[in-house]
Amino acid sequence: MRKLAALAVTAVTVTGTLGVGAPAHAAADTPWLSQNWLVQTGTTKLSTVIKGAGADKADKDNPDDGDTATGVALTGAGVGVALIDSGVSPVKGLDGAGKVINGPDLSFESQAPNLRHLDTFGHGTHMAGVIAGQDPTLTVSTRFTGVAPGAHIVSVKVASADGASDVSQVIAGIDWVVAHRNDPGLNIKVLNLSYGTQSTQPASLDPLAFAVEKAWEAGIVVVVAAGNDGFTANTLTMPAADPDVIAVGGADPRGTDARADDVVADFSNRGNAARHPDVLAAGRSVVSLRSPGSYIDRTYPAARLSLLDDPEQRFLRGSGTSQAAAVVSGSVALLLQQRPGLRPDDVKKLLTSTADPIIGGDPYAAGAGQINVARAARARTTNTRQVNVAATGLGSLEASRGGAYVYDSVTGTPLTGERDIFGAAWNAPVWTKASATQRSWVGGTFNGSVWTGAAWGTAYTGTKAWSPVTWTGRSWSGALWSGRSWSSALWSGRSWSSQTWTGRSWSGRSWSAAGWTGEPWH
């Protein structure tokens, strides 16, 4: 769950095949901690996670009006959960009408029509499944449902097939979500950020912290993964380090349905007295939907379930505070269906005050304990308000990147300093003023450059989608985006060495909406 390393896509000719040029990786660490798909300890089915958290028993009745329980379970119906991630692929469980709404694709793959919105990395689809997956009613035996199967996902893609993205892209995505939260059919009440950077500046200055605080003030409950650096990490990644948001650590169910033996997962950031995880949720070997042929899927086939357990090979196990954050985001959607008027502070108080403590758990790493949705749904709203030092956002993008950079695949130039992916200067005072008044986006323009279209466009594979645009300006390296070929992007795998890509060729099977590596979506 580290900072993403960006993908500046360009066409190159290798052995007679048009391939996609690949960038340097940002640092020795794999972005989004995809190595957590490498070794899975056991299997934690989502049905077990839901039952453990009491999400299946959260009653629809609002306890604030004094009525008795109705016996009707919450589903998150009508609640929009914004997912700023690597996109969402239209796999079964996420392909129902209105289940996924594609917001702007702000990733480097937005310029390739056959990659736009699709999850070529494999992370976003896994998160979306945890949050709101819902198989058709007629599905038998292995019917899959997420924590809030009635909620819908608003996908804002910022990461490419290697998990690549710059801080400026994530900030742009957050601001877009805030500006469009009330667009018809969206009703965005939750923002999931299974993402974090090793920022070298405090939350009081960091622009990521400022962006999530503005979302929080706008009435969006921001749920952020705490980080996967383990107990030795005495800080949380940014923006989980911001005290306003809900920072989520990972719990290890240890292969049982009961919570009595649960512990804090060894990968979860511990934090410190001033800032540590607020709550925990299951994050060890959580089963969710796979994006066939994506990077994670191809690189970590051992993360799939056995053919006996999963004859259709639809599922993948993943470990991390990313998964834990997704569990909490789905749970928040349930509470907001029950009580649409809850403010973000109310939701945070409900979850922290009703959590199940980890027996003998580290007081910092364990936070308030594991969320108990059924108990939170029965608790009355207390109208508690947080009092924290507000972030100014006047810190630097460079410090927020935490030493991990994206590299232009043509020139090899890293994106450093106070500038965004288009090379436009980052003026913190100007941006913070615009962001605070929800005017940082003007149509499809952000920070003075045209990033995307300006309105909702033609439905994409039957799904509502934000209109795209062809980039015509210059990248941070000075190269013209318009001089690059995107539409014939091909894929078969990748290789990198240390901090630079080697053998810059992706050749072989073509990515398309019809199928990846020959596997149909439906």
C-alpha positions in Angstrom: 0.0 0.0 0.0 2.9 2.3 -0.8 2.9 5.1 -3.1 2.2 4.2 -6.7 4.8 4.3 -9.4 3.4 5.8 -12.5 3.0 4.4 -16.0 3.7 6.8 -18.8 2.6 4.6 -21.7 4.1 4.9 -25.1 4.3 2.6 -28.1 7.6 1.0 -29.0 8.4 -1.7 -31.6 9.9 -4.9 -30.2 10.5 -7.9 -32.4 8.0 -6.8 -34.9 5.2 -6.3 -32.3 3.7 -3.1 -31.1 4.0 -3.1 -27.3 3.5 -0.8 -24.5 6.6 1.0 -23.2 7.0 0.5 -19.4 8.2 3.0 -16.8 10.6 2.7 -14.0 9.2 1.5 -10.7 9.2 4.1 -8.0 11.3 2.3 -5.5 12.4 -1.1 -4.4 8.9 -1.6 -2.8 6.1 -2.9 -5.0 3.3 -0.3 -5.2 0.1 -1.1 -3.4 2.1 -3.8 -1.6 1.1 -6.4 -4.3 3.5 -8.8 -2.8 0.8 -9.4 -0.2 -0.7 -11.6 -2.9 2.4 -13.8 -2.9 2.1 -15.8 0.3 -1.4 -16.2 1.7 -1.9 -17.8 5.1 -5.1 -19.8 5.0 -8.3 -18.5 3.5 -10.7 -15.9 4.9 -14.0 -16.1 3.1 -15.9 -12.8 2.9 -19.0 -14.5 4.3 -17.0 -15.2 7.5 -15.8 -11.6 7.6 -19.4 -10.3 7.2 -20.7 -12.6 10.0 -17.8 -11.8 12.3 -18.5 -8.1 12.0 -22.3 -8.6 12.3 -22.9 -6.9 9.0 -25.5 -9.5 8.1 -27.4 -8.7 11.3 -27.3 -4.9 11.1 -31.0 -4.0 11.3 -32.6 -1.4 9.1 -34.4 0.3 11.9 -33.0 3.7 13.0 -32.3 3.5 16.8 -32.5 7.3 17.1 -36.3 7.4 16.7 -36.9 4.7 19.4 -38.5 2.2 17.1 -38.0 -1.6 17.6 -36.0 -3.7 15.3 -37.6 -4.6 11.9 -35.7 -7.7 11.1 -34.8 -6.2 7.7 -31.1 -6.4 7.0 -29.1 -3.5 5.7 -27.5 -3.7 2.2 -26.2 -0.2 1.6 -28.9 0.4 -1.0 -28.6 3.8 -2.7 -25.2 4.6 -1.1 -22.4 5.5 -3.5 -18.8 4.4 -2.5 -16.1 6.2 -4.4 -13.1 4.0 -5.0 -9.9 5.8 -6.0 -7.8 2.9 -7.2 -6.7 0.9 -10.3 -10.1 0.7 -11.9 -12.8 -2.0 -11.7 -13.2 -4.7 -14.3 -16.7 -5.8 -15.3 -16.4 -9.3 -13.9 -19.4 -11.3 -12.6 -20.4 -9.8 -9.2 -19.6 -6.3 -10.4 -21.4 -6.3 -13.8 -24.9 -5.7 -12.6 -26.9 -2.7 -13.9 -25.7 0.4 -12.0 -23.3 -1.6 -9.8 -20.2 0.3 -11.1 -20.3 3.8 -12.4 -17.0 4.9 -14.1 -15.9 8.3 -13.1 -13.0 9.9 -14.9 -10.0 7.7 -15.7 -7.1 9.8 -14.6 -4.5 7.1 -15.1 -1.9 6.9 -17.8 -4.0 4.2 -19.4 -6.8 6.6 -20.0 -5.4 7.3 -23.4 -5.8 3.7 -24.6 -9.5 3.1 -25.3 -9.1 -0.7 -24.8 -7.6 -0.1 -21.3 -9.7 2.8 -20.1 -11.5 2.2 -16.7 -10.4 -1.5 -16.7 -8.4 -2.9 -13.8 -5.2 -4.0 -15.4 -3.4 -4.2 -12.0 -6.0 -6.2 -10.2 -6.3 -4.2 -6.9 -9.4 -2.1 -7.5 -11.6 -5.1 -8.6 -10.6 -6.9 -5.4 -11.5 -3.9 -3.3 -14.8 -3.3 -5.1 -15.8 -6.9 -4.6 -15.2 -6.6 -0.8 -17.2 -3.4 -0.6 -20.2 -4.1 -2.8 -19.9 -7.3 -4.8 -23.2 -8.9 -5.7 -23.8 -12.0 -7.8 -27.0 -12.4 -9.7 -29.9 -13.8 -7.6 -29.9 -17.0 -9.7 -26.3 -17.8 -8.9 -26.1 -21.0 -6.8 -23.6 -22.7 -4.5 -20.8 -20.0 -4.7 -23.0 -16.9 -4.8 -20.7 -14.0 -3.8 -21.8 -10.9 -1.9 -19.8 -8.0 -0.6 -20.3 -6.3 2.8 -22.8 -3.8 1.2 -24.2 -5.6 -1.8 -26.8 -2.9 -2.4 -24.3 -0.1 -2.6 -22.8 1.1 -5.9 -19.2 1.8 -6.7 -18.0 5.1 -8.3 -14.7 4.1 -9.8 -12.0 6.8 -10.3 -9.1 5.1 -11.9 -5.7 6.6 -11.1 -3.4 3.5 -11.3 -2.1 1.6 -14.3 -1.1 -2.0 -14.8 1.9 -1.7 -12.5 0.0 0.1 -9.8 1.4 3.4 -11.1 0.2 6.8 -10.1 1.5 10.1 -8.9 0.2 12.0 -5.8 -1.1 14.7 -8.1 -3.4 12.1 -9.8 -4.8 10.9 -6.5 -5.4 14.5 -5.3 -7.2 15.2 -8.5 -9.3 12.2 -8.0 -10.3 13.2 -4.5 -11.2 16.7 -5.6 -13.3 15.3 -8.5 -15.2 13.0 -6.1 -16.0 16.0 -3.8 -17.1 18.2 -6.7 -19.4 15.5 -8.2 -20.7 13.7 -5.1 -24.2 14.9 -5.7 -24.4 14.3 -9.4 -27.6 12.4 -10.4 -27.3 8.7 -9.5 -24.1 9.0 -7.6 -24.9 10.0 -3.9 -21.3 9.5 -2.9 -21.2 9.2 0.9 -18.1 7.1 1.3 -14.5 7.3 -0.1 -12.3 4.3 0.0 -8.5 4.9 -0.2 -6.6 1.7 0.0 -3.5 3.7 -0.7 -0.8 5.5 1.2 2.5 7.3 0.8 5.6 7.6 3.0 5.2 11.3 3.2 8.0 13.2 4.9 5.9 16.0 6.2 3.2 16.1 8.9 -0.5 15.8 8.1 -1.0 19.5 9.0 0.9 20.4 5.9 0.4 17.5 3.5 -1.8 18.2 0.4 -3.2 14.6 0.5 -4.3 15.3 4.1 -5.9 18.6 3.1 -7.8 16.9 0.2 -9.3 14.2 2.4 -10.2 16.7 5.1 -12.2 18.7 2.4 -14.0 15.5 1.5 -14.8 14.9 5.1 -16.1 18.4 5.6 -18.3 17.9 2.5 -20.0 15.0 4.2 -18.1 12.1 2.7 -16.8 9.4 5.2 -13.2 8.9 4.2 -11.8 5.4 5.0 -8.1 4.9 4.6 -5.7 1.9 4.9 -3.2 2.4 7.7 -0.3 0.9 6.0 1.4 -2.5 5.6 4.8 -1.9 7.2 4.0 -3.9 10.4 4.6 -3.2 14.1 8.0 -1.6 13.5 6.2 1.3 11.7 5.5 3.9 14.3 3.6 6.1 11.9 0.7 5.6 9.5 1.0 6.2 5.8 -0.5 9.4 4.4 -3.4 10.2 4.3 -4.3 7.8 7.1 -2.0 9.9 9.3 -4.6 12.6 9.1 -6.5 12.5 12.4 -10.0 13.3 10.9 -10.4 10.3 8.7 -11.0 6.6 9.7 -7.6 4.9 9.6 -8.0 1.1 9.3 -5.6 -1.5 10.5 -5.7 -5.2 9.6 -6.8 -8.0 11.9 -5.9 -11.7 11.5 -8.9 -14.1 12.1 -6.4 -17.0 12.4 -8.6 -19.3 10.4 -11.6 -19.3 12.8 -15.0 -17.7 12.7 -14.8 -16.7 16.4 -13.2 -13.4 17.3 -11.8 -14.5 20.7 -8.5 -15.7 19.1 -8.1 -12.8 16.6 -4.9 -10.7 16.7 -3.6 -7.6 15.0 -2.1 -8.8 11.6 1.7 -8.6 11.6 1.7 -6.5 8.5 -0.5 -3.7 10.0 1.2 -0.4 10.9 1.3 0.2 14.6 1.4 3.9 14.7 2.0 5.9 17.9 0.3 7.6 20.8 -0.6 10.6 18.7 -1.9 8.7 15.7 -2.6 5.0 15.2 -5.4 2.9 13.6 -8.8 4.0 14.7 -10.4 0.5 14.1 -9.5 -2.9 12.7 -11.1 -5.2 10.2 -10.2 -8.6 8.8 -7.3 -8.2 6.4 -5.6 -11.6 6.2 -6.1 -13.7 3.0 -9.5 -12.2 2.3 -11.3 -13.7 -0.7 -12.7 -11.4 -3.3 -13.0 -11.1 -7.1 -10.0 -11.4 -9.4 -9.5 -9.4 -12.5 -8.4 -12.1 -15.0 -5.1 -11.4 -16.7 -4.3 -8.4 -14.6 -0.8 -8.0 -13.2 -1.5 -9.3 -9.7 -3.5 -12.2 -11.2 -0.7 -13.2 -13.6 2.1 -12.7 -11.1 0.6 -14.4 -8.1 -1.4 -17.4 -9.3 -1.0 -19.1 -6.0 -3.4 -16.5 -4.5 -6.3 -18.0 -6.4 -8.5 -20.6 -4.8 -8.3 -24.3 -5.8 -10.4 -25.6 -8.6 -12.3 -27.6 -6.0 -13.2 -24.5 -4.0 -13.6 -22.3 -7.0 -14.4 -24.2 -10.2 -14.9 -20.9 -12.2 -11.7 -19.5 -10.9 -13.3 -16.2 -10.1 -11.6 -15.4 -6.8 -8.3 -14.3 -5.4 -7.0 -14.0 -1.8 -5.4 -10.8 -0.7 -3.8 -9.6 2.6 -3.4 -6.1 3.7 -4.9 -3.0 5.3 -6.3 -2.4 1.8 -8.7 -5.2 2.3 -9.5 -4.2 5.8 -10.3 -0.6 4.7 -12.7 -2.0 2.0 -14.5 -4.0 4.8 -15.0 -0.8 6.7 -16.1 1.2 3.7 -18.8 -1.4 3.0 -19.8 -1.3 6.7 -20.1 2.5 6.6 -22.4 2.2 3.6 -24.7 0.0 5.7 -24.9 2.6 8.5 -25.5 5.4 6.0 -28.4 3.5 4.4 -29.9 3.2 7.9 -29.3 6.8 8.8 -28.6 9.0 5.7 -28.2 12.0 7.9 -25.1 10.8 9.8 -22.2 13.1 9.5 -18.7 11.6 9.1 -17.8 12.3 12.7 -20.9 10.5 13.8 -20.0 7.4 11.8 -16.4 7.4 13.2 -17.8 7.6 16.7 -20.3 4.8 16.2 -17.6 2.5 14.8 -14.9 3.3 17.5 -17.3 3.2 20.4 -18.9 -0.2 19.5 -15.8 -2.1 18.3 -14.7 -5.4 19.8 -11.3 -4.9 21.5 -8.5 -7.2 20.6 -7.8 -9.3 23.7 -4.2 -8.5 24.8 -3.7 -6.4 21.7 -1.1 -3.6 21.4 -2.9 -0.4 22.5 -1.7 1.5 19.5 -1.8 -1.2 16.7 -5.3 -2.5 17.8 -6.9 0.9 18.1 -10.5 0.6 19.4 -10.6 -3.0 18.1 -12.5 -4.7 15.3 -15.6 -3.1 14.0 -19.0 -4.5 15.1 -21.5 -3.3 12.6 -24.6 -4.9 14.3 -23.7 -3.1 17.5 -23.0 0.2 15.7 -26.4 -0.1 14.0 -28.1 -0.4 17.4 -26.3 2.5 19.0 -27.8 5.9 19.0 -26.1 8.9 17.4 -24.2 11.0 19.9 -23.5 14.0 17.7 -19.8 14.0 18.8 -17.5 16.4 16.9 -13.8 15.9 16.4 -11.5 18.8 17.3 -8.2 18.4 15.4 -5.6 20.8 14.0 -6.8 21.4 10.4 -4.4 20.6 7.6 -3.3 23.7 5.6 -2.3 21.8 2.4 0.6 24.2 2.0 3.2 21.5 2.2 4.9 20.1 -0.9 4.0 17.4 -3.5 7.6 16.3 -3.4 7.5 15.6 0.4 4.1 13.9 -0.1 5.7 11.5 -2.6 8.0 10.2 0.1 10.9 9.5 -2.3 8.9 7.3 -4.7 8.7 8.7 -8.3 7.2 8.0 -11.6 9.4 7.9 -14.7 8.5 8.9 -18.3 9.0 5.7 -20.4 10.4 7.7 -23.3 12.9 10.0 -21.6 13.4 8.2 -18.3 12.8 11.5 -16.5 11.3 11.2 -13.0 8.4 13.4 -11.9 9.9 15.4 -9.0 9.3 18.8 -7.4 6.3 20.9 -7.4 4.6 19.9 -10.6 1.9 17.5 -11.8 1.9 14.9 -14.5 1.5 17.5 -17.2 4.5 19.5 -15.9 2.2 22.3 -14.6 3.5 24.1 -11.6 1.8 23.2 -8.3 0.8 26.4 -6.5 -0.3 25.2 -3.1 -2.1 28.5 -2.0 -4.0 28.6 -5.2 -5.0 24.9 -5.1 -6.1 24.9 -1.5 -8.3 27.9 -2.0 -9.9 26.3 -5.1 -10.2 22.9 -3.4 -11.8 24.4 -0.3 -14.6 25.9 -2.4 -14.9 22.9 -4.7 -13.6 24.8 -7.7 -10.3 23.0 -8.3 -12.1 21.2 -11.2 -13.5 23.4 -14.0 -15.2 20.9 -16.4 -12.3 18.6 -17.3 -9.6 21.0 -16.3 -7.5 20.5 -13.1 -4.5 22.7 -12.2 -4.6 24.4 -15.5 -4.5 21.3 -17.7 -7.2 19.3 -19.4 -7.2 15.9 -17.7 -10.4 14.4 -18.8 -13.8 15.2 -20.5 -16.2 17.7 -19.0 -19.4 15.7 -18.6 -20.9 12.2 -18.4 -20.5 10.5 -21.8 -21.6 7.4 -23.6 -22.2 4.3 -21.5 -19.2 2.1 -21.3 -20.0 -1.7 -21.6 -23.5 -0.7 -20.4 -22.2 1.4 -17.5 -22.5 5.1 -17.0 -19.0 6.6 -17.6 -17.4 10.0 -17.5 -16.2 11.2 -20.9 -12.5 10.9 -21.9 -10.2 13.3 -23.7 -7.0 13.0 -25.7 -4.1 14.5 -23.9 -2.4 17.1 -26.2 -0.1 19.0 -23.8 3.3 18.0 -22.5 4.3 15.6 -19.8 6.5 16.5 -16.9 9.5 15.6 -19.0 8.5 18.0 -21.8 7.5 15.2 -24.2 4.2 15.7 -26.1 1.5 13.4 -25.0 -0.1 13.7 -28.5 3.0 12.3 -30.1 2.5 8.9 -28.5 0.5 5.9 -29.7 -1.9 4.4 -27.2 -4.7 2.5 -28.9 -2.7 -0.6 -29.8 -1.5 -1.3 -26.3 -0.7 -5.0 -25.9 0.2 -7.0 -22.9 1.8 -10.3 -21.9 3.8 -9.5 -18.8 6.6 -7.3 -17.6 10.0 -7.3 -16.0 11.9 -4.7 -14.1 15.3 -4.4 -12.5 15.7 -2.4 -9.3 14.4 1.1 -10.0 14.3 1.0 -13.8 12.4 -1.0 -16.3 14.4 -3.4 -18.5 13.3 -5.0 -21.7 10.7 -2.3 -22.2 8.2 -4.5 -24.1 4.8 -5.9 -23.4 3.9 -8.2 -26.3 1.5 -11.0 -26.8 -2.2 -11.0 -25.8 -4.3 -8.0 -26.3 -6.2 -6.3 -23.5 -9.8 -5.7 -24.5 -13.2 -5.5 -22.9 -14.1 -8.9 -24.4 -11.5 -10.8 -22.4 -8.0 -10.9 -21.1 -5.7 -13.9 -21.7 -8.6 -15.5 -23.5 -10.9 -15.5 -20.5 -14.4 -14.1 -21.1 -15.9 -11.7 -18.6 -19.3 -13.4 -18.5 
